[in-house]
Amino acid sequence: MLAGSIWDKLVLFSVPLALTNVLQQLFNTADVAVLGHYLGSEAMGAVGSLTAVISLFVALFLGLALGANVVIAKHFGRKSPEQIVSASQTAAILALALGLGCLGLCYPLADHLLRLLSVPDDLLPLSTVYFQYYLLGLPAVAIYNFAAAMLRSQGDTTTPFLSLAVASLLNLALNLLFTLQFHWGVAGVACATSLANGVSALILILTLFRRRVFGLSLRFPKLDCAELREMLRIGLPAAVQGMIFCFSNVLVQSAINSLGPIAIAASAAAFTIEINMYCLMSAFAQAATTFVSQNYGARNLARCLRVTRVTLALTLPLNLVMSLAIYLAAPRLLGFFSQDPQIVDMAMLRIYLIVLPNVVTIFIDVLSGALRGYGCSLQPAIATLLAICGIRVVWVFTVFRIWPDFVVLMASYPLSWLATAILIAIVYLRYRRVVLLHGHRLAFSAK
């Protein structure tokens, strides 16, 4: 990451990471597809209504894990083995505490949380069952994301991908076994997901134990308060930024739920398709964060700026091609989830309004990722809060109240993306001047 050409290394780093992101999403895709085919639209809608709230947990874990990734990557850039060990052990404690804390807090309140989401009464029992079983696997989800972030800080994106590939195959097999053979229904699908998450986490834990550079073992790790503060300083705003996206989606999901089972099932089917494109694109933004972190730790500021430019140059045309391909293939892809023409038609409306304008999110993700690599995490989170959350909240409570229509609701996505991209671009350009000024100071002091 510290020398030579950038684009080829960025691609080699990003491809396994992109596949990992897609496989993570395929857990939910497999659940929705199996339920839609074998248990009907009611079971499919029950799980689909939880997509946004489950994304909240994932965003929290990913954001805080990103803080660990940035801190440890900087230590790799500085070639500081003792600090790598200290930061890795602190990240391990944070992951365990986070997973157990979310489980203990949310499990007793599962039914109340779903009522706040306006899940329809006829779907609530099935949704509650799935949600409670899913919550049991939260510690494994947290551990996996932190372990993957630690490995990425060293430049390894292949091991997290392979571990998740194994878990995805296991999840699909258990889904079919528990649904068709044992007839456990929604509970069986949720159990399969939690067990598969546990397997992927275990594989990465054993990998970290074998790599002595991280200093992890069966002994309880030591907490370094200074490293923890730095992880939280970077990770908390990143988590908040991701959760704001998800919170706004929870609000929109609540509005979708008010439109009935057809809208819920259609939105769930479309989401499972469109999110895979976002997973692929976000991998390059995550790669930019790690590349910038290592080079910033090595004080190679000019290369930090080049990483951002190369990432944008790679992802913009790729996003345009993928958006068009998904739009053209969507009618056939939706057939995997439902044969109901009403569901398919409404899902196509969502794909048209969300997938085609999705190119705007490239600027949000890449520029935010680069800023986090420098350790600047608060400003993009504030910009996201103002634009994404602000616009969607106002839209749901004003425009959607006047015109309670599915298309009107979906229009809030591209509008909020455009506003957020403009704000984050302004933040990045202002911070870029600071980086350049700092680089001139370093050069002057070296002379």
C-alpha positions in Angstrom: 0.0 0.0 0.0 2.9 2.4 0.6 4.7 2.3 -2.8 4.3 1.6 -6.5 1.1 1.8 -8.6 -2.2 2.2 -6.8 -5.0 1.1 -9.0 -4.0 -2.5 -9.4 -3.4 -2.9 -5.6 -6.7 -1.2 -4.9 -8.5 -3.6 -7.2 -6.8 -6.7 -5.6 -7.6 -5.4 -2.2 -11.2 -4.4 -3.0 -12.4 -7.5 -5.0 -12.3 -9.9 -2.0 -13.7 -7.2 0.2 -16.6 -6.6 -2.3 -17.3 -10.3 -2.5 -17.3 -10.4 1.3 -19.8 -7.6 1.5 -22.0 -9.3 -1.1 -21.9 -12.6 0.8 -22.9 -10.8 4.0 -25.9 -9.5 2.3 -26.7 -12.9 0.7 -27.4 -14.1 4.2 -30.6 -11.9 4.2 -31.1 -12.6 0.5 -31.1 -16.4 1.1 -33.6 -15.9 4.0 -36.0 -13.9 1.9 -35.8 -16.2 -1.1 -36.3 -19.4 0.9 -39.3 -17.9 2.8 -40.8 -16.4 -0.3 -40.7 -19.7 -2.3 -41.6 -22.1 0.4 -43.7 -20.2 3.1 -45.3 -17.4 1.1 -45.4 -13.7 0.9 -46.5 -13.3 4.6 -43.3 -14.9 5.9 -41.3 -13.1 3.3 -42.8 -9.8 4.4 -42.2 -10.6 8.1 -38.5 -10.8 7.5 -38.4 -8.0 4.9 -39.9 -5.6 7.5 -36.8 -6.2 9.6 -34.2 -5.4 6.9 -33.7 -1.8 8.0 -33.5 -2.5 11.8 -31.0 -5.3 11.2 -28.9 -2.9 9.1 -28.7 -0.6 12.1 -26.8 -3.3 14.0 -24.5 -4.0 11.1 -23.8 -0.2 10.6 -22.9 0.1 14.3 -20.5 -2.8 14.2 -19.0 -1.8 10.8 -18.5 1.8 12.0 -16.7 1.0 15.2 -14.7 -1.8 13.5 -13.6 0.8 10.9 -12.2 2.8 13.8 -10.1 -0.2 14.8 -9.1 -0.7 11.2 -7.8 2.9 10.8 -5.9 2.8 14.1 -4.2 -0.5 13.5 -3.4 0.3 9.8 -1.7 3.5 11.0 0.5 1.4 13.3 1.3 -0.9 10.4 2.3 2.2 8.4 4.5 3.4 11.2 5.9 -0.1 11.7 5.1 -0.1 15.5 4.6 -3.8 16.5 3.9 -3.0 20.2 1.1 -0.6 19.3 -0.3 -3.1 16.8 -0.6 -5.7 19.6 -2.1 -3.1 22.1 -4.7 -1.8 19.6 -5.6 -5.4 18.5 -6.3 -6.5 22.0 -8.3 -3.4 22.7 -10.4 -4.0 19.5 -11.1 -7.6 20.7 -12.5 -6.4 24.0 -14.6 -3.7 22.3 -16.1 -6.3 19.8 -17.1 -8.7 22.6 -18.6 -6.0 24.8 -20.5 -4.5 21.9 -22.0 -7.7 20.7 -23.1 -8.9 24.2 -24.3 -5.4 25.1 -26.6 -5.2 22.1 -27.9 -8.7 22.7 -28.7 -8.0 26.4 -30.3 -4.6 25.6 -32.5 -5.6 22.6 -33.6 -9.2 23.3 -36.1 -8.4 26.1 -37.4 -5.4 24.0 -37.8 -7.2 20.7 -41.6 -7.0 20.5 -41.7 -3.3 21.5 -39.0 -2.4 19.0 -40.9 -4.0 16.2 -44.1 -2.2 17.2 -42.2 1.1 17.0 -41.4 0.1 13.4 -45.2 -0.1 12.7 -44.9 -3.8 11.6 -48.4 -4.9 10.7 -50.2 -6.9 13.4 -50.6 -9.9 11.1 -46.8 -10.0 10.5 -45.7 -9.1 14.1 -45.6 -12.7 15.6 -43.4 -14.0 12.7 -41.2 -10.9 12.7 -40.7 -11.1 16.5 -39.6 -14.8 16.3 -37.1 -14.1 13.5 -35.7 -11.0 15.2 -35.2 -12.8 18.6 -33.3 -15.7 17.0 -31.3 -13.3 14.9 -30.3 -11.3 18.0 -28.7 -14.4 19.5 -26.1 -14.3 16.8 -25.2 -10.6 17.3 -22.0 -11.3 19.3 -20.7 -13.4 16.4 -21.6 -10.6 13.9 -19.7 -8.0 16.0 -16.6 -10.3 16.4 -16.6 -11.1 12.7 -16.6 -7.5 11.7 -13.9 -6.5 14.1 -11.7 -9.5 13.2 -12.2 -8.7 9.5 -11.2 -5.1 10.1 -8.0 -6.1 11.9 -7.0 -8.4 9.0 -7.8 -5.7 6.5 -5.5 -3.3 8.3 -2.7 -5.7 7.5 -3.8 -5.9 3.8 -5.7 -9.2 4.0 -9.2 -9.2 2.5 -9.1 -12.8 1.3 -9.4 -14.6 4.6 -12.6 -12.7 5.7 -14.1 -13.5 2.2 -13.2 -17.2 2.4 -14.6 -17.5 5.9 -17.9 -15.9 4.9 -18.1 -18.0 1.8 -18.0 -21.1 4.0 -20.7 -19.6 6.3 -22.9 -18.6 3.3 -23.0 -22.1 2.0 -23.7 -23.4 5.5 -26.5 -20.8 5.9 -28.2 -21.8 2.6 -28.0 -25.5 3.5 -29.3 -25.0 7.0 -32.1 -22.8 5.6 -33.3 -25.6 3.4 -32.8 -28.2 6.0 -34.7 -26.4 8.8 -37.5 -25.2 6.5 -38.1 -28.3 4.3 -37.0 -31.1 6.6 -37.7 -29.9 10.1 -40.5 -27.4 9.2 -39.3 -24.8 11.6 -40.4 -22.0 9.4 -39.2 -18.5 10.2 -37.4 -19.6 13.4 -35.4 -22.2 11.4 -34.2 -19.6 8.9 -33.2 -17.3 11.7 -31.4 -20.1 13.5 -29.5 -20.9 10.3 -28.3 -17.3 10.0 -27.1 -17.1 13.6 -25.2 -20.5 13.4 -23.6 -19.5 10.1 -22.5 -16.1 11.6 -20.9 -18.0 14.5 -18.9 -20.2 12.1 -17.5 -17.2 10.2 -16.5 -15.5 13.4 -14.8 -18.6 14.7 -12.7 -19.0 11.5 -11.4 -15.4 11.8 -10.7 -15.8 15.6 -8.5 -18.9 14.9 -6.8 -16.9 12.1 -5.9 -14.0 14.4 -4.6 -16.4 17.0 -2.2 -17.9 14.4 -0.9 -14.5 13.4 1.4 -13.4 16.2 1.7 -9.9 14.9 -1.8 -9.1 16.5 -0.8 -10.6 19.9 -4.1 -12.4 20.5 -4.4 -15.7 22.4 -6.7 -17.6 24.7 -5.5 -15.3 27.5 -7.9 -12.4 28.2 -6.6 -9.3 26.2 -5.5 -6.1 27.8 -7.4 -2.8 27.4 -5.4 0.2 26.3 -7.5 3.3 27.1 -5.6 5.6 24.7 -6.1 3.2 21.8 -9.8 2.8 22.8 -10.3 6.5 22.8 -8.8 6.8 19.3 -10.9 4.0 18.0 -14.0 5.6 19.3 -13.0 9.0 18.1 -12.9 7.6 14.5 -15.3 4.8 14.8 -18.2 6.4 16.6 -18.8 9.1 14.0 -18.4 6.5 11.2 -21.0 4.3 13.0 -23.3 7.2 13.5 -23.0 8.1 9.8 -23.9 4.5 8.8 -26.7 4.3 11.4 -28.1 7.6 10.1 -28.5 6.0 6.7 -30.1 3.0 8.4 -32.2 5.1 10.8 -33.6 7.0 7.8 -34.3 3.7 6.2 -36.1 2.5 9.3 -38.3 5.6 9.1 -38.9 4.9 5.4 -39.5 1.2 6.2 -42.1 2.2 8.8 -43.8 4.3 6.0 -43.6 1.3 3.6 -45.1 -0.9 6.3 -48.1 1.4 6.4 -48.8 0.7 2.7 -49.5 -3.0 3.3 -48.0 -6.5 2.7 -47.6 -6.0 -1.1 -45.4 -2.9 -0.6 -43.4 -4.6 2.2 -42.7 -7.7 0.1 -41.9 -5.7 -3.1 -39.5 -3.4 -1.2 -37.8 -6.4 0.5 -37.3 -8.1 -2.9 -35.9 -5.0 -4.6 -33.7 -4.2 -1.6 -32.0 -7.6 -1.7 -31.0 -6.9 -5.3 -30.0 -3.2 -5.1 -28.0 -3.6 -1.8 -25.6 -6.0 -3.5 -24.5 -3.2 -5.9 -23.9 -0.9 -2.9 -21.9 -3.7 -1.2 -19.6 -3.9 -4.2 -19.2 -0.1 -4.5 -18.6 0.4 -0.7 -15.7 -2.1 -0.9 -13.6 0.5 -2.8 -14.5 3.2 -0.2 -13.4 0.8 2.6 -10.2 0.1 0.6 -9.5 3.9 0.3 -9.8 4.2 4.1 -7.2 1.5 4.7 -4.8 2.8 2.0 -5.1 6.4 3.2 -4.6 5.2 6.8 -1.4 3.3 6.2 0.1 6.1 4.0 -1.0 8.8 6.5 0.8 6.8 9.2 3.9 6.7 7.0 3.5 10.5 6.4 3.1 9.9 2.6 0.5 12.6 2.1 0.7 13.0 -1.7 0.0 9.3 -2.0 -3.1 9.7 0.2 -4.5 12.2 -2.2 -3.7 10.0 -5.2 -5.5 7.1 -3.6 -8.7 9.1 -3.4 -8.5 10.2 -7.1 -7.8 6.7 -8.3 -10.7 5.3 -6.2 -13.1 7.7 -7.8 -11.8 7.0 -11.3 -12.4 3.3 -10.8 -15.7 3.3 -9.1 -17.7 5.9 -11.1 -17.7 4.1 -14.5 -18.2 0.7 -12.7 -21.2 2.0 -10.9 -22.8 3.3 -14.1 -22.3 0.0 -15.8 -23.7 -2.0 -12.8 -26.7 0.3 -12.5 -27.7 -0.3 -16.1 -27.1 -4.1 -15.8 -29.2 -4.4 -12.7 -32.1 -2.4 -14.2 -32.1 -4.6 -17.3 -31.9 -7.9 -15.4 -34.2 -6.9 -12.5 -37.5 -8.4 -13.9 -35.8 -11.9 -14.1 -34.0 -11.5 -10.7 -37.2 -10.5 -9.0 -38.7 -13.8 -10.1 -36.5 -15.6 -7.7 -38.3 -13.9 -4.8 -41.9 -13.8 -5.9 -44.2 -14.7 -8.9 -46.9 -12.2 -7.8 -47.1 -9.6 -10.6 -48.1 -6.9 -8.2 -45.0 -7.4 -6.1 -42.8 -7.5 -9.2 -44.2 -4.3 -10.7 -43.9 -2.4 -7.4 -40.3 -3.7 -6.9 -39.4 -2.4 -10.4 -40.6 1.0 -9.4 -38.2 1.0 -6.4 -35.3 -0.2 -8.6 -35.9 2.5 -11.2 -35.9 5.3 -8.5 -33.0 4.0 -6.5 -30.6 2.0 -8.7 -30.3 4.4 -11.6 -29.4 7.5 -9.5 -27.1 5.5 -7.2 -24.0 6.9 -8.9 -24.3 9.9 -6.6 -23.5 7.7 -3.5 -20.0 7.1 -4.9 -18.9 10.6 -3.9 -20.5 10.1 -0.5 -18.7 6.8 0.2 -15.3 7.4 -1.3 -14.8 10.9 0.1 -16.1 9.9 3.5 -13.8 6.9 3.4 -10.8 9.0 2.6 -11.6 11.5 5.3 -11.8 8.6 7.9 -8.4 7.4 6.7 -7.0 10.7 7.9 -8.8 10.4 11.1 -11.5 13.0 10.1 -14.7 11.2 10.9 -17.0 13.7 12.7 -17.5 16.1 9.8 -18.9 13.6 7.2 -21.1 12.2 10.0 -22.6 15.7 10.6 -23.1 16.2 6.9 -24.9 12.9 6.6 -27.1 13.8 9.7 -28.1 17.1 8.2 -28.8 15.9 4.6 -29.8 12.2 4.7 -31.7 12.2 8.0 -33.0 15.7 7.7 -34.5 15.4 4.2 -36.0 11.9 4.7 -37.5 12.7 8.1 -39.1 15.9 6.7 -40.2 14.1 3.5 -41.9 11.3 5.4 -43.8 13.6 7.7 -44.7 16.2 5.1 -44.8 15.2 1.5 -45.6 11.5 2.1 -48.3 12.5 4.6 -50.0 14.5 1.8 -49.4 11.9 -0.9 -49.1 8.5 0.7 -47.8 6.8 -2.4 -44.9 4.3 -2.9 -43.3 6.3 -5.7 -43.5 9.5 -3.7 -41.8 7.8 -0.8 -38.9 6.3 -2.9 -38.2 9.7 -4.4 -36.7 10.8 -1.0 -33.6 8.6 -1.6 -32.1 10.3 -4.7 -32.9 13.8 -3.3 -31.2 13.1 0.0 -28.2 11.5 -1.7 -27.6 14.5 -3.9 -27.7 16.9 -0.9 -25.3 14.7 1.1 -22.8 14.4 -1.8 -22.6 18.2 -2.1 -22.0 18.7 1.6 -19.4 15.9 1.9 -17.6 17.2 -1.2 -17.3 20.6 0.4 -15.9 19.0 3.6 -13.4 17.0 1.7 -12.1 19.9 -0.4 -11.7 22.0 2.8 -9.9 19.2 4.6 -7.7 18.5 1.5 -6.2 22.0 1.9 -5.3 21.1 5.5 -3.6 17.9 4.3 -1.6 19.8 1.6 -0.6 22.5 4.1 0.5 19.9 6.5 2.6 18.2 3.7 4.3 21.5 3.0 5.2 21.9 6.7 6.6 18.4 6.8 8.7 19.0 3.7 10.0 22.3 5.2 10.9 20.7 8.5 12.8 17.9 6.7 14.9 20.5 5.0 
